[in-house]
Amino acid sequence: MASQRGHLLRRNYLFAFLILVIGFGGLLGYDLYFKPYVLSQTVVKIKVAEGSFLPKNYELKPSDLYLDSVQTKDIPSGVITEVSQVEHKITNVILTNGSILTASLVDVSDLEPQQDEGIFPIPKEAIYAINGSLRSRDKVDIYLVEGDSGNQSRSGGYSSAAAGRTNSSTAGTPAGGGETAETAASAGTAGAASTVGAAKTAGAANTATPQPSAPARKVFLTGVTVNYVRSEDNNDVQDSENGNTNNRFTSTGKVAAPELKLKKNDGELLGQYLEQGKKLWIVRVE
């Protein structure tokens, strides 16, 4: 009886020891492997001195960045996972030590203008055509279109027709009033012939419909970055309220006017073209 009780006691001790080992092993496995590798992700963080910060519009250096493992539940959307993505990029906000970098905190798309650049708004009255699918961070080519070339071609056609009618009305007019009957007859015959010919010419000119030529187009700027796409109520146009999530099949508003990042000298030249009455054909290329 005592031996049986001792055997059961040893078995209980063994089970307790196995449970203890499995428990400790599970905790170690969770902390050392499952948590850092399965439930976490490596992200880029900011490294600055304690109590210091990086200001807005600061160019990030490799010494300002380091990689750290963060639990998945604590990772924000748009997180940066590689240091090379943000090296020498400009900060959009003030950053403190340990901040997790995201695409909204750093200008990864180079939207912020440099010293020789500016963000130039394009008035909707100056736009000849623009993509309805245009969104922020797109690249566009800009073509110059002669806004009044169609009117010029139509006015030119009407002027030539009027000139034809003027010539036909004066073609049979006699040069003097004292000629003989024979001279008058011959002159009348010649005048009638010329009048008929001129009338046919004028008729042909009148029946021909003037065809306006297509507006002249030439490329002005290529690969221009779009900073913002504004709607009629001055809101940024996106695919949906949550951002660009559905491949541009829908939008939160109608594209009215874009804001483009240009070199300052290109912006000045563009303003001169607009003052001359030229229109802009804005074509999305990327």
HELIX and SHEET records of a PDB file:
HELIX    1   1 ALA A    2  GLY A   29  1                                  28    
HELIX    2   2 TYR A   30  VAL A   38  3                                   9    
HELIX    3   3 PRO A   62  ASP A   64  5                                   3    
HELIX    4   4 THR A   72  ASP A   74  5                                   3    
HELIX    5   5 VAL A   83  GLN A   85  5                                   3    
HELIX    6   6 LYS A  124  ALA A  126  5                                   3    
HELIX    7   7 SER A  149  THR A  170  1                                  22    
HELIX    8   8 ALA A  181  THR A  207  1                                  27    
HELIX    9   9 LYS A  264  GLU A  275  1                                  12    
SHEET    1   A 2 SER A  40  ILE A  46  0                                        
SHEET    2   A 2 LEU A  65  GLN A  71 -1                                        
SHEET    1   B 2 PHE A  53  LEU A  54  0                                        
SHEET    2   B 2 LEU A  95  THR A  96 -1                                        
SHEET    1   C 6 GLU A 117  PRO A 121  0                                        
SHEET    2   C 6 ALA A 257  LYS A 263 -1                                        
SHEET    3   C 6 ARG A 217  ARG A 230 -1                                        
SHEET    4   C 6 LYS A 139  VAL A 145 -1                                        
SHEET    5   C 6 LYS A 279  ARG A 284 -1                                        
SHEET    6   C 6 ILE A 127  ILE A 130  1                                        
END                                                                             
